[in-house]
């Protein structure tokens, strides 16, 4: 299957399964981050959209453990940046219908939680096709070391993702059925 076919199939599956209240165990992510001993603890999250894994619940818990949060804002020319945000801060809706932080203070994450439509065993991902995360990760890696963690439902895993030179492989992918260590 090509990316368009995979995207269509998995988005339909995600919509069908959304109300089963599947979630990721945040404690596994916390233990993993503690083992990595990442400095500054700035987490780049996302506001769930189109039946994605609810990253807000994960971010709320991480904030309680003194992680600093940031969320993306879409910029012109298919670019995005991450801005300071707290779970008590207001959000505004962008032109895609996605909530974004009101803040104008750019906060470069050390750890980036990445939404995805589909993934494979090699940690390749398919998003919505705009390339926002691939471009952002590439740009950010030129400035600092970053850890990328994809969040997905286990049923979003496919046999093989067709990749191109612009696709960025994630460091880890965590699903609702993670077993053992990440």
N, C-alpha and C positions, 0 to 999 in steps of 0.2 A: 504494500500500500504506500501511496505517496503521503506527504504531510497533510494535504487538504483532506484526503480520505480518513486518515487517522484522527485528525482534529474533529471532523464531523462525527465520527463514531464515538469517540471518547466524550465529547461534549454532551451528546445525547445520553450516554451512560451516567455521566456525572449528574445531569438533571434528574434522571430516574432514581438515582440512589441518594440524592441530597437529603431527603427527609428521614433517612434512617438514623440520623444523629451520629454519624461516624466522626471520630475526632482523633487527634494525635495526643499521646501522653506527654505533656509538657515536662514532666519530671525526667524523662529520658533525654530530652534536649538539654535541660539544665545540667544533668550529670555529665553529659558529653562536653558542654561548654566549660564546665569546671575543670575537667581533665585536660582540656586544651590550654587553659590558663591564658586566655586572650586578653591583652591589655586594652584599657579604655572602655571595653564592653559597650560599644555602640552597635545596636541592632537595627538593621534596616528591615522593616516589615512591609506589609501591604494590607490594604483594606480589602476584604474578600468581595468578589464580584463574580457574577455568572456561575454560582454554585461551587466556588473554590473552597478549599479547606479554610476554616475560620482562623486566620492568623491573629485576630484581635484577642481572642482568649489566651493564646500563647503569649502575646505581647504584654497583656495585663499581668500575667504571672512573672514574666521576666522583669518587668518594671518593679515589682515587689522585691526582687532580688538585686535591686540597684543597677540594672542595665539601663542605659540611656536609649531612647527610641527615636527612630526617624521613619518617615513615610515618604513615598515618591510623589512628585508633581510632574505631570507631563508638560514638556516644553515644546517649542516650535521645532520643526524638522525631525520629528520622531525621537527627540531626546528627552531624558528625564534626569532629575536630580532628587536627592533625598534631603528632607528638611526636618528640623527638630520637631518632635511631637511627644505629647504625653497622653495617656488614656483619658485624662480629664480635659484635654484641649478640644476646642471646636474643630469641625471639619467643614469644608465647602465642596460642593459637587462640581466636577470638571465637565468638559463637553462630551465625555464618553459616559457620563453618569456615575463616575467613580469618586467617592469621597477622598479629598486631599487635605493636608494640613494647611492652616491659615498662615503659619509662620513663614518668614522669609529668611530664616537662619539655616544655611546649608550645613548639614551634619553628615560627614562621610562615614558610613558604617564600616566596622571591622568584620561583622557577620551579616550576611544578607540572606534573609528568608525569601525564597523565590517561588512564586506561584507557577504552576505549569498545567498544561492540558494533558500531555502524555510524556512518558519516560521509558528508557530501556535499562537493561542490566549494566550498561557502560556509563550510566548517569548522563546520557544525552537527553535533551528535553525538547518538547514542542510547546510553544506558547500560542498566542493568538495570531502570530504571523507578522507583527509589526517590528520585531527585532529590538524592542525597547530594552529588555534586560540584557541581551547579548551585547549591545552597544555600551550600556552602562557598566557592565562588569569589565569589559575590555578597557574602558576609559579609567575606571577606578583602580584596576590592577597596575596601571602605569604610575599611580600616585602612592599606593600603599598595599600592604598585604591584606587580603580579604579571604574570608571563608564563606563559600556559597552552599546553602542548604535548601534543596527543593522540598516543598511540602505537597503531598499528594495522597489521594486515596489509593489503596493497593490495586484496585481494578483499573487504574490509569496506566499500569505497566503494559507495554507492548513488546513484541519480540525484538524488533529493530527499528530505530529511528533513522530515517535517511538524513545524513548531515551534510552541511556545506562548510566552506572555509570560514564563514561568519558565525557559525554556531559555537557557543561556549559550553563545554562540558562542566557540570556541577561537581563540587567536591563530595557532597553527600546528598542522598534523598531519603527523607523520612516519611513513612506512610502510617496510616491508622493501624496497621498490623505488624509494625516493626517487632521483630523477635530478637532477643539477645542484644548485643552491643551495636551501637551505631558506628 
